[in-house]
Amino acid sequence: YNHISQLSQLQAAQNAFIQNLRSNMGKDRAKEFSKIQHVSDRFQDKFDDHVASWESILGEIYLVGDANIRALSRKHLASYWHGFIRISGAGVSLSENTKASGVKMTLRLLLRILKGSPKIQSPHKHLLFQSLIPLHQPSSLVLWRDQTALLDLYHEPLVQCIAVLLQKEPCWISPTLEALINPPIWTPSTTPKIILLLHEIGIFLKLLPPKSNLPDVWPSLFSKLAFCMSSDNSRMSEHGLQFFRNESFQNFFLMDIDTCLPQLLKAVVKREIPWNPTVRKMTYNVLKDIYDKQPKAFAKACKLTGNNVSPPDRNVVESEKKEESDNSKSKRASKTPDFSLKAGMGNWRPPKRNNTDMPPPTRR
């Protein structure tokens, strides 16, 4: 298990070697770049094979080990995760961040362990709230150029592990959601991480039992989602509006529509129309669906918020027609000026001259 913490150093050494090769390329840069890229791909394949073989070895040790060996294995895993949380933190790195090199492998190993456990016990609760949820805290990026969150490297097996525990113990869903939408996990300034958290929250909402009551975390959860819907970042706004396709979210929204709908209107109805066409279309579909289901609540919420919003079907159609007519008028009115020589000459043409008026050619 000590070797797991050294995987980040191994990958960092590989990246440094490749970077050194790229910085010392000669005249034929295209040919040398293809060779260096081939070496980089070979290094990555070997590294992935090494991690996969190490995961298989640790899995077999846990499978054939007795209770003491299994307890020691779980202790080493928790120690590695806590150490990773301490050194990850936040910030921007110009070189590739390799701190999470072994986290994905350990979470896949944990997923195999959780699927084999028949019952949920008190250590599982400690595992969820003291180890798995804190793994969401890193807010740094793998590489600033790619805008990839460090959490993205191991987010999929992390969500799978938490989902296994929540399926067996649904009463932990509300505390889990509350932990995800509060600091230090929820950092609005890191858009790639927020998008991952929104995806995860949508998965956990689907795990709630049907016809369940409003969770305690619902008011603060909806305020966070409304903030995402009102964001100028199109990706964050789209992922926030996609929650209305979630059946559990729709049921909770309709149960608390008198409180949530005014907050929603303040978030999505703005003076300036969203620049992104996908966001405009999704906003229209959400408002139209709410108006069709609850027209009285929709009118009441418009009065409370002071938004003179007519039914979405008429409002959007009229605005779209007006926008099309304005665009056509502006196109006719503001033509692109022609600065060519022909346009500057207009109807003027050079005068015709007879051959007799022309001077004789000069001899050299």
SULTA-V358413 format. One record per backbone hydrogen bond with DSSP energy under -1.0 kcal/mol. CO is the residue of the C=O (numbers start at 0). NH is the residue of the N-H. E is the energy in kcal/mol with one decimal. If there is no record, write none. Layout:
co->{CO	CO}
nh->{NH	NH}
e->{E	E}
This chain:
co->{3	5	6	7	8	9	10	11	12	13	14	15	16	17	18	26	27	28	29	30	31	32	33	34	35	36	37	38	39	40	41	42	43	44	45	46	47	48	49	50	51	52	53	54	55	56	57	58	59	60	65	66	67	68	69	70	71	72	73	74	75	76	77	78	79	80	81	82	83	88	88	92	97	101	102	103	104	105	106	107	108	109	110	120	121	122	123	124	125	126	126	127	132	133	139	141	142	147	149	150	153	154	155	156	157	158	159	160	161	162	163	164	168	169	171	172	173	174	175	176	181	181	186	189	190	191	192	193	194	195	196	197	198	199	200	201	204	214	216	217	218	219	220	221	222	223	224	225	227	232	233	234	235	236	237	239	240	241	242	245	246	247	248	249	250	251	255	256	259	260	261	262	263	264	275	276	277	278	279	280	281	282	283	284	285	286	287	288	289	293	294	295	296	297	298	299	300	301	306	310	311	312	313	314	315	316	317	318	319	320	321	322	323	324	325	326	327	328	329	332	339	340	341	344}
nh->{6	9	10	11	12	13	14	15	16	17	18	19	20	21	22	28	31	32	33	34	35	36	37	38	39	40	41	42	43	44	45	46	47	48	49	50	51	52	53	54	55	56	57	58	59	60	61	62	63	64	69	70	71	72	73	74	75	76	77	78	79	80	81	82	83	84	85	86	87	138	139	143	100	105	106	107	108	109	110	111	112	113	114	123	125	126	127	128	129	130	131	132	135	136	149	96	146	141	152	153	157	158	159	160	161	162	163	164	165	166	167	168	171	172	175	176	177	178	179	180	184	185	189	193	194	195	196	197	198	199	200	201	202	203	204	205	207	217	220	221	222	223	224	225	226	227	228	229	230	236	237	238	239	240	241	242	243	244	245	249	250	251	252	253	254	255	259	260	263	264	265	266	267	268	279	280	281	282	283	284	285	286	287	288	289	290	291	292	293	297	298	299	300	301	302	303	304	306	308	314	315	316	317	318	319	320	321	322	323	324	325	326	327	328	329	330	331	332	333	334	343	344	345	347}
e->{-1.3	-2.0	-2.5	-2.3	-2.1	-1.9	-2.4	-2.3	-2.1	-2.2	-2.5	-2.0	-1.8	-2.1	-1.9	-2.1	-2.0	-2.6	-1.7	-1.6	-2.5	-2.4	-1.8	-2.1	-2.5	-2.3	-2.1	-2.4	-2.3	-2.3	-2.4	-2.4	-2.5	-2.4	-2.2	-2.3	-2.4	-2.4	-2.1	-2.3	-2.0	-2.1	-2.3	-2.1	-2.1	-2.1	-2.1	-2.0	-2.3	-1.2	-2.2	-2.3	-2.3	-2.2	-2.4	-2.0	-2.1	-2.2	-2.3	-2.1	-2.2	-2.3	-2.3	-2.0	-2.2	-2.2	-1.7	-1.6	-1.7	-1.2	-1.1	-1.1	-1.4	-1.8	-2.2	-2.0	-1.8	-2.2	-2.2	-1.5	-1.5	-2.7	-2.1	-1.1	-1.6	-2.2	-2.3	-2.3	-1.9	-1.3	-2.3	-2.5	-2.1	-1.9	-2.5	-2.6	-1.4	-3.2	-1.2	-1.1	-1.4	-2.6	-2.0	-2.2	-2.1	-2.6	-1.9	-1.5	-2.4	-2.3	-1.2	-1.4	-1.8	-1.8	-1.7	-2.6	-2.2	-1.8	-1.7	-1.5	-1.4	-1.6	-2.0	-2.1	-2.2	-1.4	-2.2	-2.4	-1.9	-2.0	-2.7	-2.1	-1.5	-2.1	-2.0	-1.2	-1.2	-1.6	-2.4	-2.8	-1.8	-1.7	-2.1	-2.6	-1.8	-1.8	-2.3	-1.8	-1.2	-2.3	-2.6	-2.1	-1.8	-2.3	-1.7	-1.1	-1.6	-1.9	-1.6	-2.4	-2.1	-2.1	-2.4	-2.4	-1.8	-1.4	-2.4	-2.3	-2.3	-2.6	-2.0	-1.1	-2.3	-2.2	-1.9	-2.4	-2.5	-2.5	-2.2	-2.4	-2.2	-2.4	-2.6	-2.1	-2.1	-2.4	-2.4	-1.7	-3.1	-1.9	-2.3	-2.4	-2.3	-1.9	-1.8	-2.0	-2.2	-1.4	-2.2	-2.4	-2.3	-1.3	-2.6	-2.3	-2.6	-2.3	-2.8	-2.6	-2.3	-2.6	-2.6	-2.2	-2.3	-2.5	-2.6	-2.1	-1.9	-2.9	-2.8	-1.0	-1.9	-1.9	-1.3	-1.9}
